[in-house]
Amino acid sequence: MTAPRGFVELTVDEALELLRRAWTDKHYIITYDEMAKQPWRAWRLDRVGRVVDGTAPDELNDAIRADQAKDGNVT
């Protein structure tokens, strides 16, 4: 399952839930913190342990896909 496009139309909680459902076995998803000016962030759950960021849910989804593709994990 991949995260759908069009997060712009969703609330922060809805976008976060979709990202978590899409990547639950690969990444730990953290939401954007507007007050702290922190990006949307995901930590890989494997031994690689990389962190990927995005300024919006769609961007984070793309960053996760690109990160997974580096290791041949996304088709």
C-alpha atoms as one frame of an Amber mdcrd trajectory, in Angstrom:
protein
   0.000   0.000   0.000   1.295   3.448  -0.842   0.199   6.739   0.620  -2.291
   8.463  -1.662  -1.688  11.822  -3.286  -3.646  14.915  -2.318  -2.832  15.322
   1.357  -3.484  19.056   0.951  -7.202  18.393   1.315  -6.779  16.499   4.593
  -6.341  17.589   8.168  -2.945  17.093   9.801  -4.304  14.116  11.743  -5.767
  12.505   8.615  -2.545  12.956   6.654  -0.516  11.562   9.543  -2.784   8.520
   9.799  -2.479   7.792   6.067   1.304   8.070   6.185   1.453   5.777   9.194
  -0.779   3.195   7.519   1.236   3.327   4.321   4.675   3.024   5.912   4.045
   1.411   9.313   6.372  -1.520   8.611   9.186   0.667   7.251   9.142   4.033
   9.054   8.084   5.695  12.274   6.212   8.842  11.193   6.325  12.070  13.166
   4.013  14.946  12.340   4.923  18.500  11.513   5.204  20.779  14.524   4.082
  24.201  13.350   5.001  25.929  16.596   8.549  24.560  16.595   8.920  24.986
  12.806   9.948  21.343  12.502   9.318  19.421   9.283   7.328  16.264   8.850
   9.793  13.511   9.711  10.126   9.735   9.442  12.704   7.391  10.957  13.517
   4.119   9.243  12.809   1.105  11.412  15.579  -1.047   9.966  19.247  -1.111
  10.852  19.955   1.700   8.349  18.092   4.104  10.633  18.023   7.061   8.267
  15.758  10.035   8.938  13.838  11.650   6.082  12.047  14.989   6.157   9.444
  16.848   4.172   7.774  20.218   4.478   4.355  18.700   3.755   2.809  15.214
   3.848   3.172  14.712   0.078   6.810  15.724   0.261   7.460  13.350   3.166
   5.774  10.510   1.290   7.993  11.220  -1.738  11.089  11.364   0.487  10.226
   8.007   2.076   9.677   6.435  -1.350  13.015   7.807  -2.581  14.786   6.582
   0.544  13.299   3.101   0.205  14.131   3.047  -3.518  17.826   3.571  -2.680
  17.748   0.099  -1.194  15.439  -1.383  -3.836  12.496  -1.618  -1.424   9.892
   0.302  -3.483   8.641  -0.695  -6.887
